């Protein structure tokens, strides 16, 4: 079972792309249109979701450049690696390598499984240094390992976000808000994990499935999300909520339709 810890540190990972996106025009308010029923699971919307998350995680829209990323960012969760920030201290990296090794036993990471099991739930590098980062980068050049990262991202984060969002009657923006919260905070019922944040939001507003306003509920969820970020990491930059997701909500873009323009950590991004 995955540890109920704050999934992300609130510390920005290093850039994998040295050029920030160019700013684009502010888009006018938008509303739902026919054909939006697929929500975030629609291929174009799913690609857009990965780009927005990557802007906060890696300072780029090119999320595919992050497969080989590996670094200890000093968040107390060991090594952070891969396209969605799997961590040696939060179980999801171990689960990924275990699943991958069952299908590909001769991979470069298999030798580190005993150490990964020992450090699970800690910040320790015991048994991982000095070779683990190089092994991760080597294996990330293998198409099968890239595919395995995609599958694990969808299994643990993207799929549950879409499922929960649909159950709450949310469109693509709401499903994305759930997705980014799961990536940053992780699943779990603690006050700073996803279900804890959702529970706090439900005390303030009803979901559309309960007959409430979608905009009002999402505003309450973002309030709870921002609070959880600051509880876990006082002084953390909350722009992935304040000037990204909150901006889309203020624009009335519940379908998360491009073109989009947003700011995160002081940089401006756009998606057409």
Buried (B, 14 or more C-beta within 10 A) or exposed (E): EBBBBBBBBBEBBEEBBEEBBEEBEEBEEBEBEEEBEEBBBBEEBBEBBBBBBBBBBBBBBBBEBBBBBBEBBEBEBBBBBBBBBBBBBBBBBBBBBBBBBEEBEEBBBBEBBEBBEEBBBBBBBEBBEEEBBEBBBBBBEBEEBBEBBBBBBBBBBBBBBBEBBBEBBBBBBBBBBBBBBBBBBBBBEBBBBBBBBBEBBBEEBBBBEEEBEBBBBBBBBBBBBBBBBBEBBEEBBBBBBBBBBBBBBEBBBBBBBBEBBBBBBEBBBBBE
